[in-house]
Amino acid sequence: MLRASAVLPVLAAALLAAVPASAQDKVKIGVVVTLSGPSAVLGAQARDGFNLAVKTLGGKLGGLVAEVIVADDELKPDQAVTKVKGLIDRDNVDFVVGPIFSNVLQAIHKPVTDSARAILISPNAGTSNFAGKQCNPNFFVTSYQNDQVHEVLGKYAQDKGYKSVVLMAPNYQAGKDSLAGFKRHYKGQVLDEMFTPLGQLDFSAELTKIAAAKPEAFFTFMPGGMGVNLVRQYRQAGLAAIPFLSAFTTDESTLPAQKDDAIGFLGGANWAPDMNNPQSKAFVAAFEAAYGSVPGTYAMQAYDAALLIDSAIKGAGGKVGDRAALTAAMKKAAFTSLRGKFRFGNNNYPIQDFYLVKVAKRADGKYQTEIAEKVFADYVDAHAGDCPMK
């Protein structure tokens, strides 16, 4: 009996030591975003938004010390897979937050969701396939389903009575989703539908086609450096008389470079820096103080991703290793989103409001998008009905 009583404390200590630290007092998050090339500003906004949330919460998520490991996917799907596997197998992360681009999401989705413990949260990319039949209980989105923001412009163009449009997007999944989203509500004539290589920066040939087609409006999705160049070249080509409708082309990630060339251009969004609620105002002020720039949706959605993790860990009683409890708590979305109303649909994509936004120059000389009108309220994406999850 004496020997047994002596062994028990040793055995208990050994078992305690065998439990991963993240299950006791730490949560590890891998943030995988694009931090190289012309689109690096998008990833930087997401990284900074997530880190700001962690800092605001005192360096903890759900009461656990938060260790954030940032990886640059370089906008290369194969590189992203390698880095994600390292985060999971070597660093033992509990969550992967990312990416920005949909082609990267399609590459990393299976390695993360098939892993034994990590949960994937996308703060931006929201492809249609993972919203429908391929929905997954270990995948959550804090942004939107890709089609939805573009649907805002399609609905606007239809309501304005534009009889003809030209459409243009990069030739990858998000680009295809964008044009499909626009056409879901627009019933006028599509004079031309152009797909460009991802990363293209010279649009002279495409602008010549637009000028020749003479549409009543032009719609595009051109994020990052692509959008910067397109807006400049659109103005220089003398096409500004044709209404410029876009998503992720004139936003807080591109406006510092586009400046006056983008003023008055219209976009679609689930949030804007002038959102009138206390939590959003506090976030914008804190972000500008910390980073010296105006936050866009990339930063907002990543901030919300951190709030989601914080609420889920609390809801699971701090049991980060219990993925069933954690995903059940995440499904409840028990946090106050910067955008206001937020809840998850059956496919773990948000149900939220969407707005028409307009580029403006502030009194302090900085540029931002501002809410012009609400277009959709409590909007469920078109693919949720195909998702078998309840």
C-alpha positions in Angstrom: 0.0 0.0 0.0 2.9 2.3 0.8 4.5 1.6 -2.5 1.2 2.3 -4.4 0.6 5.6 -2.6 4.1 6.7 -3.4 3.7 5.8 -7.1 0.3 7.5 -7.6 1.6 11.1 -7.3 4.4 10.3 -9.8 2.0 8.7 -12.2 -0.4 11.7 -11.9 2.4 14.1 -12.6 3.5 12.1 -15.6 0.0 12.1 -17.0 -0.4 15.8 -16.5 2.9 16.4 -18.3 1.7 14.3 -21.2 -1.3 16.6 -21.8 -0.6 19.3 -24.4 0.0 22.7 -22.9 -2.6 24.1 -25.2 -5.2 22.0 -23.5 -4.4 23.5 -20.1 -3.2 27.0 -20.2 -2.5 28.0 -23.8 -4.2 28.2 -27.2 -2.1 28.2 -30.4 -3.3 29.8 -33.6 -1.6 29.7 -37.0 -2.5 32.8 -39.1 -1.9 31.9 -42.8 -2.3 34.9 -45.1 -0.7 36.5 -48.2 2.2 38.7 -47.1 4.2 38.8 -50.4 3.7 40.6 -53.7 1.1 43.2 -54.7 -1.6 41.5 -52.6 0.4 41.6 -49.3 -1.6 44.6 -48.0 -4.6 42.3 -47.8 -2.9 39.8 -45.7 -1.3 42.5 -43.5 -4.8 43.9 -42.8 -6.0 40.5 -41.7 -2.9 39.8 -39.6 -3.1 43.2 -37.9 -6.8 42.9 -37.3 -6.4 39.5 -35.6 -3.4 40.6 -33.5 -5.2 43.8 -32.4 -8.1 41.6 -31.1 -5.7 39.4 -29.1 -4.0 42.5 -27.7 -7.4 44.1 -26.8 -8.3 40.9 -25.0 -5.1 41.1 -22.9 -3.1 38.5 -24.9 -5.6 35.8 -24.1 -8.4 34.0 -25.9 -11.1 32.4 -23.8 -8.9 33.0 -20.7 -6.0 31.1 -22.2 -2.7 32.6 -23.2 -2.8 33.1 -27.0 0.3 32.2 -29.1 -0.1 33.5 -32.6 2.2 32.1 -35.3 2.0 34.0 -38.7 2.9 32.3 -42.0 3.0 33.9 -45.4 1.3 31.7 -48.0 2.9 33.8 -50.8 -0.3 33.4 -52.8 1.0 29.9 -53.8 -1.3 27.0 -52.9 1.5 24.4 -52.7 3.5 26.7 -50.3 0.3 27.2 -48.3 -0.2 23.5 -47.9 3.4 23.0 -46.7 3.2 25.8 -44.2 -0.2 24.6 -42.9 1.1 21.1 -42.4 4.0 22.5 -40.4 1.7 24.5 -38.2 -0.4 21.4 -37.5 2.3 18.7 -37.2 5.2 20.7 -35.8 3.6 23.6 -33.9 0.4 21.7 -32.8 -1.9 24.7 -33.5 -5.5 24.5 -32.3 -6.8 26.8 -35.0 -5.7 27.9 -38.5 -7.0 31.3 -39.4 -6.8 32.1 -43.1 -6.4 32.5 -46.0 -7.2 35.6 -48.1 -7.5 34.0 -51.5 -9.9 31.3 -52.6 -7.4 29.2 -54.5 -5.3 29.0 -51.4 -8.4 28.0 -49.3 -9.2 25.2 -51.7 -5.7 23.9 -51.2 -5.5 24.0 -47.4 -9.1 23.1 -46.6 -8.7 19.3 -46.5 -5.3 19.2 -44.7 -6.7 21.3 -41.9 -10.3 19.9 -41.6 -9.0 16.3 -41.8 -6.5 16.9 -39.0 -7.1 15.4 -35.6 -7.4 18.8 -33.7 -7.1 22.0 -35.8 -10.2 24.0 -36.8 -10.1 26.2 -39.9 -11.5 29.7 -39.8 -11.5 31.8 -43.0 -11.5 35.5 -42.3 -11.9 36.3 -46.0 -12.2 33.5 -48.7 -15.6 31.9 -48.8 -16.0 29.7 -51.9 -19.3 28.4 -53.0 -18.3 24.7 -52.9 -17.6 24.7 -49.2 -20.8 26.6 -48.6 -22.8 23.8 -50.3 -22.4 20.1 -50.6 -18.8 20.2 -49.4 -19.6 22.0 -46.2 -17.6 20.8 -43.2 -18.2 21.0 -39.4 -14.6 21.9 -38.8 -14.7 24.9 -41.2 -16.1 28.3 -40.2 -16.2 31.6 -42.1 -16.3 35.1 -40.5 -16.5 36.9 -43.8 -19.2 35.9 -46.3 -19.9 33.5 -49.1 -18.0 34.8 -52.1 -21.0 35.5 -54.3 -22.8 37.7 -51.8 -20.8 40.9 -51.9 -21.0 40.8 -55.7 -24.7 40.2 -55.5 -25.0 43.7 -53.9 -23.8 45.3 -57.1 -25.9 43.1 -59.3 -29.0 44.0 -57.3 -28.0 47.7 -57.4 -27.5 47.6 -61.2 -30.8 45.9 -61.7 -32.6 48.4 -59.5 -30.9 51.4 -61.2 -32.2 50.1 -64.6 -28.8 49.7 -66.3 -29.6 47.9 -69.5 -26.1 46.7 -70.3 -22.9 45.9 -68.5 -19.4 44.5 -69.0 -18.0 42.2 -66.4 -14.4 41.4 -65.5 -12.6 39.3 -62.9 -9.4 37.2 -62.4 -9.6 33.7 -63.7 -9.8 31.7 -60.5 -12.6 30.4 -58.2 -13.3 33.7 -56.4 -13.5 35.5 -59.8 -15.9 33.0 -61.1 -18.0 33.3 -57.9 -18.0 37.1 -58.3 -19.5 37.2 -61.8 -22.0 34.4 -60.8 -23.0 36.5 -57.8 -23.5 39.7 -59.9 -25.6 37.8 -62.4 -27.9 36.3 -59.7 -29.8 39.5 -59.5 -28.9 41.4 -62.7 -31.2 40.5 -65.6 -30.0 43.0 -68.2 -27.6 42.4 -71.1 -24.0 41.3 -70.4 -22.1 42.7 -73.4 -18.8 41.0 -72.4 -17.5 38.8 -69.7 -13.7 38.9 -69.3 -11.5 36.7 -67.2 -7.9 37.9 -66.7 -4.8 36.0 -65.3 -4.6 36.3 -61.5 -2.0 39.0 -60.8 -2.4 40.9 -64.1 -1.5 44.6 -63.8 -1.9 46.0 -67.3 -5.5 46.3 -68.4 -5.1 48.4 -71.6 -6.5 45.7 -73.8 -9.5 45.1 -71.6 -10.2 48.9 -71.3 -10.2 49.2 -75.1 -12.9 46.5 -75.2 -15.0 48.3 -72.6 -14.7 51.6 -74.5 -15.8 49.9 -77.7 -18.7 48.0 -76.0 -20.2 51.2 -74.5 -22.0 49.6 -71.6 -24.2 51.5 -69.2 -22.2 50.2 -66.3 -19.0 48.2 -65.6 -18.6 45.6 -62.8 -15.3 44.2 -61.7 -13.6 42.2 -58.9 -9.9 43.0 -58.8 -8.4 42.8 -55.3 -5.0 44.2 -54.1 -2.5 45.5 -56.6 -4.7 44.5 -59.5 -7.4 46.9 -58.3 -5.0 49.7 -57.8 -3.8 49.6 -61.4 -7.2 49.0 -62.9 -8.7 52.1 -61.2 -5.9 54.3 -62.2 -6.0 53.0 -65.8 -9.8 53.3 -65.9 -9.6 57.0 -65.1 -6.7 57.6 -67.5 -8.6 55.9 -70.3 -11.4 58.5 -69.8 -14.0 55.8 -68.9 -15.1 57.3 -65.5 -18.4 58.4 -67.1 -19.4 54.7 -67.2 -20.4 53.8 -63.6 -17.6 51.7 -61.9 -19.2 49.0 -59.7 -16.9 46.7 -57.9 -16.2 44.5 -54.9 -12.7 44.4 -53.2 -11.3 46.7 -55.8 -11.8 50.1 -54.1 -11.5 49.4 -50.4 -9.3 50.3 -47.5 -6.5 48.1 -48.7 -6.3 49.8 -52.1 -7.5 53.4 -51.4 -4.1 54.7 -50.0 -2.7 54.1 -53.5 -5.7 54.9 -55.6 -6.5 58.1 -53.8 -8.7 60.6 -55.8 -8.9 58.2 -58.8 -11.4 56.0 -56.7 -13.6 58.8 -55.3 -17.3 58.2 -56.0 -16.8 54.6 -57.1 -19.3 52.1 -55.7 -18.7 48.8 -53.9 -20.4 46.2 -51.9 -19.5 45.2 -48.3 -20.7 43.7 -45.1 -19.2 46.6 -43.1 -17.5 49.9 -43.6 -15.3 52.1 -41.3 -18.2 54.5 -40.7 -20.4 51.7 -39.3 -22.4 53.3 -36.5 -22.1 51.1 -33.5 -19.8 51.4 -30.4 -17.7 48.3 -31.0 -16.9 49.3 -34.6 -16.0 52.8 -33.7 -13.7 51.6 -30.9 -12.1 49.1 -33.3 -11.5 51.7 -36.1 -9.9 54.1 -33.6 -7.7 51.4 -32.1 -6.6 50.1 -35.5 -5.7 53.6 -36.8 -3.8 54.4 -33.6 -1.9 51.1 -33.8 -1.1 50.9 -37.5 -1.6 54.4 -39.0 -4.1 53.2 -41.6 -7.8 52.8 -42.1 -9.0 49.3 -41.5 -11.0 47.4 -44.2 -13.2 44.3 -44.1 -10.0 42.1 -44.1 -9.0 43.5 -40.7 -12.6 43.6 -39.4 -13.3 40.0 -40.3 -10.0 38.8 -38.8 -10.7 40.7 -35.6 -14.1 38.9 -35.5 -12.3 35.6 -36.0 -10.4 36.2 -32.8 -13.6 37.1 -31.0 -15.2 33.9 -32.3 -12.3 31.8 -30.9 -12.5 33.7 -27.6 -16.2 32.9 -27.3 -15.8 29.3 -28.3 -13.1 28.5 -25.8 -15.3 30.1 -23.1 -18.3 28.1 -24.3 -16.3 24.9 -24.2 -15.1 25.5 -20.7 -11.5 26.0 -21.8 -11.3 22.5 -23.3 -9.4 23.3 -26.4 -8.6 19.7 -27.0 -12.4 18.8 -27.1 -13.1 19.6 -30.7 -16.8 18.6 -30.5 -17.4 20.9 -27.6 -15.4 23.7 -29.3 -17.2 23.5 -32.7 -20.6 23.4 -30.9 -19.6 26.5 -29.0 -18.4 28.2 -32.3 -21.7 27.4 -34.0 -23.4 29.6 -31.4 -21.3 32.7 -32.4 -21.7 34.1 -28.9 -19.7 37.3 -29.5 -20.5 40.9 -30.5 -19.4 41.3 -34.1 -17.9 44.6 -35.2 -20.6 44.6 -38.0 -23.5 44.2 -35.5 -25.9 41.3 -36.4 -24.0 38.0 -37.0 -25.0 34.4 -36.8 -24.0 31.2 -38.5 -26.1 29.4 -41.0 -26.3 25.6 -41.2 -23.1 25.7 -43.3 -21.1 27.7 -40.9 -21.1 30.8 -43.2 -22.5 34.0 -41.7 -26.0 35.3 -42.0 -25.7 39.1 -42.0 -26.5 42.4 -43.6 -24.9 43.8 -46.8 -24.4 47.3 -48.0 -23.7 49.5 -51.0 -20.7 51.6 -50.1 -19.1 54.6 -51.8 -15.5 55.8 -51.7 -15.0 59.2 -50.0 -12.2 61.4 -48.8 -12.2 62.2 -45.1 -11.5 65.6 -43.6 -8.1 64.4 -42.4 -7.1 63.5 -46.0 -7.5 59.7 -45.6 -9.8 57.7 -47.8 -12.4 55.2 -46.8 -15.6 53.5 -48.0 -18.8 54.7 -46.4 -22.3 53.1 -46.2 -24.7 54.5 -48.8 -27.6 52.1 -48.3 -28.5 48.6 -47.0 -29.1 46.2 -49.9 -29.7 42.9 -48.1 -30.8 42.1 -44.5 -30.1 38.8 -42.7 -28.9 37.5 -46.0 -28.5 33.7 -46.3 -26.1 32.6 -49.1 -27.6 30.8 -52.1 -25.6 27.5 -51.5 -26.6 26.9 -47.8 -29.6 24.7 -48.9 -27.1 22.2 -50.5 -25.2 21.8 -47.2 -26.3 18.6 -45.4 -25.4 19.9 -42.0 -28.1 21.1 -39.7 
